[in-house]
Amino acid sequence: MAVLIETDVLIALVRKRDRHHKEALMLFEEQREELLLSPYSIIELDALIWSNVLRVKDKQEFFALLSETLNYYNVKTIYPSPLHVCKAYQLRSNYGLTFFGSLHAATAIIERLTLISYDRSYGRVKELNYLHTSEYLSAKGS
């Protein structure tokens, strides 16, 4: 069953010093071809890099390597949709989610996918099927 991963899972994978790195690596290794990427994660990642929240030496090389990594693990990206944005407005209003958080949650809801993230604030969203990354791996028997 395919699941949608959020930006924080992707960051944990690419940052070896991240406290969730080993778990994220296990997720990508063991759930190959089951992982889908939110279409808004690449934009969020770029915004984090441009604002120096996430630092990389060579931005172009980073995204080229990220593309290779996603291809290696056969991670597909969901196509963006105006319906995602429509639902995101509602989620921001009803649950106080962040801009990107609301887009990731909306994508999962509209596309009928489980959202996998380290961000427990998604647990407040009643119509969202959300699992913390650790819980997802435990349920899969990893």
C-alpha positions in Angstrom: 0.0 0.0 0.0 1.5 3.4 -1.1 2.0 6.1 1.5 2.8 9.8 1.3 6.0 11.0 2.9 6.4 14.5 4.2 9.4 16.8 3.9 10.7 16.0 7.4 11.2 12.3 6.4 13.1 13.4 3.3 15.3 15.7 5.4 16.0 12.9 7.9 17.1 10.7 5.0 19.6 13.2 3.5 21.1 14.5 6.8 23.3 11.9 8.3 23.4 13.7 11.6 19.6 13.9 11.9 18.4 12.0 14.9 15.9 10.2 12.6 18.4 9.4 9.8 18.7 5.6 10.5 15.0 5.2 10.8 14.4 7.2 7.6 17.0 5.1 5.8 15.3 2.0 7.0 12.0 3.3 5.7 13.4 4.0 2.3 15.2 0.7 2.1 12.3 -1.5 3.3 9.4 0.3 1.7 10.8 0.8 -1.7 8.2 1.4 -4.3 5.5 2.2 -1.6 6.7 5.7 -0.9 5.2 8.7 -2.6 6.4 12.3 -2.2 4.2 15.2 -1.6 4.5 17.5 -4.6 5.1 20.4 -2.2 8.1 18.9 -0.5 10.6 19.9 -3.1 9.4 23.5 -2.9 9.4 23.4 0.9 12.9 22.0 0.9 14.1 24.7 -1.5 12.6 27.4 0.8 14.4 25.9 3.8 17.7 25.9 1.9 17.2 29.5 0.6 16.3 30.7 4.1 19.4 29.0 5.5 17.3 26.8 7.9 18.8 23.9 6.0 22.4 24.5 4.8 23.9 22.8 1.8 27.2 23.7 0.1 26.0 23.4 -3.5 22.3 23.8 -4.1 22.3 22.6 -7.7 24.3 19.5 -6.8 22.1 18.8 -3.7 18.9 18.7 -5.9 20.6 16.6 -8.6 21.7 14.1 -5.9 18.2 14.2 -4.3 16.7 13.4 -7.7 19.1 10.4 -8.0 18.2 9.3 -4.5 14.5 9.4 -5.2 15.0 7.5 -8.4 17.1 4.9 -6.6 14.4 4.2 -4.1 11.7 4.5 -6.8 9.9 7.3 -5.0 7.3 8.9 -7.2 6.0 12.5 -6.7 2.3 13.1 -6.7 1.1 15.6 -9.2 0.1 19.0 -7.7 -3.6 19.8 -7.9 -5.8 22.9 -7.3 -7.9 20.7 -5.0 -4.9 20.2 -2.8 -4.7 24.0 -2.4 -8.4 24.3 -1.8 -8.3 21.7 0.9 -5.2 23.2 2.4 -7.0 26.5 3.1 -9.7 24.6 5.0 -7.0 22.7 7.0 -5.2 25.9 7.9 -8.4 27.5 9.1 -9.7 24.5 11.0 -6.5 23.1 12.5 -3.9 25.9 12.4 -1.5 23.9 10.2 1.5 25.6 8.6 1.4 26.5 5.0 3.4 23.5 3.8 1.9 21.2 6.5 -1.6 22.0 5.2 -0.5 21.2 1.7 1.0 17.9 2.6 -2.1 16.9 4.7 -4.5 18.1 1.9 -2.6 16.0 -0.6 -2.9 12.9 1.5 -6.6 13.5 2.1 -7.5 14.3 -1.5 -5.4 11.4 -2.9 -6.7 9.0 -0.1 -3.2 8.2 1.2 -1.7 7.8 4.6 0.7 10.6 5.5 3.9 9.5 7.1 5.7 12.3 9.1 7.6 13.0 12.3 5.3 15.9 12.9 2.6 14.9 15.5 0.5 18.0 14.8 -1.0 16.0 11.9 -2.7 13.8 14.6 -5.2 16.6 15.2 -6.6 16.5 11.7 -9.7 14.3 11.9 -10.1 13.5 8.2 -6.4 12.7 7.7 -5.0 9.2 7.9 -1.7 10.0 9.6 1.1 7.8 11.1 4.2 8.9 12.8 7.2 7.4 10.9 8.1 5.2 13.9 4.6 3.9 14.2 4.4 3.1 10.5 7.6 1.1 10.6 6.4 -0.8 13.7 3.2 -1.6 12.0 5.1 -2.9 9.0 7.2 -5.1 11.3 10.5 -3.3 10.8 
